[in-house]
Amino acid sequence: MVDRAKIDRVYIDDTALDARSLLRARRILSARPGPIIDLHSWNHFNEWAGYANNLNLYMEVLPYLDRLWLGEGFPATEAPWDYWLVEMSGLPFGLMSEMLESPDPARGLVFGETGRLGWSGIPTGLESLGRVRHQGN
């Protein structure tokens, strides 16, 4: 598919793949210029998912990813800043992240996150940050 359909990106919605599998996917996708592997995951810190921290859960595959989309089901609006760093930000691992629920542009700047296009608004340049935060005040 990489050769014939020119696929160069993979979107993973939670996974049981290990590091070896992601390494193989990375090598296959590298046949195309600029390959991207994107991982989305919901909040695993609950009774259904065993109270797991997402970044710990996926630690072994983080080196093979390009972007994270963590945030579905997270209490993003009322969460303290350190919660964002520990639960939702890929910044400590050199990964850009995208915010899903209730994006906050100021926190996004601090933690290397943008709003997900189509779900949480249109990503804009920094010059419009003031207008976005103060709109309606």
Residue pairs with C-beta under 8 A, 6 or more apart in sequence:
1 7
2 8
2 28
2 29
2 31
2 32
3 31
6 32
7 29
7 32
8 29
8 32
8 33
8 34
8 35
8 36
9 29
9 35
9 36
9 37
9 38
10 25
10 29
10 36
10 37
10 38
11 38
11 40
12 37
12 38
12 39
12 40
13 40
13 41
14 40
14 41
14 42
15 39
15 58
15 61
17 25
17 61
18 60
18 61
19 60
19 61
19 63
19 64
22 37
22 61
22 64
22 65
23 64
25 37
25 64
26 35
26 37
26 64
29 35
29 36
29 37
35 66
36 66
36 67
37 64
37 65
37 66
37 67
38 65
38 66
38 67
38 68
38 69
39 58
39 61
39 65
39 67
39 68
39 69
40 68
40 69
40 70
40 72
41 54
41 57
41 58
41 68
41 69
41 70
41 72
42 72
42 73
43 49
43 54
43 72
43 73
43 74
43 87
44 50
44 51
44 52
44 53
44 54
44 57
45 51
45 52
45 53
45 87
46 73
53 86
53 87
54 70
54 87
54 88
55 62
55 70
55 86
55 87
55 90
55 93
62 90
62 93
62 95
65 90
65 95
66 95
66 96
67 90
67 95
67 96
67 97
67 98
68 90
68 95
68 96
68 97
68 98
69 97
69 98
69 100
69 116
70 87
70 88
70 90
70 97
70 100
71 88
71 97
71 98
71 99
71 100
71 101
72 100
72 101
73 101
74 87
74 88
74 101
75 83
76 84
76 88
76 99
76 100
76 101
76 102
76 103
76 104
77 101
77 102
77 104
79 87
81 107
81 110
84 107
84 110
84 111
85 91
85 92
85 111
88 97
88 99
88 111
88 113
89 97
89 111
89 112
89 113
90 96
90 97
90 112
91 97
91 111
91 112
95 112
96 112
96 113
96 114
97 111
97 112
97 113
97 114
98 113
98 114
98 115
98 116
99 107
99 108
99 113
99 114
99 115
99 116
99 120
100 116
100 119
100 120
101 120
102 120
103 113
103 114
103 115
103 116
103 120
103 121
105 115
105 129
105 132
105 133
106 129
106 133
107 113
108 114
108 115
109 126
109 129
114 123
115 121
115 122
115 123
117 123
124 132
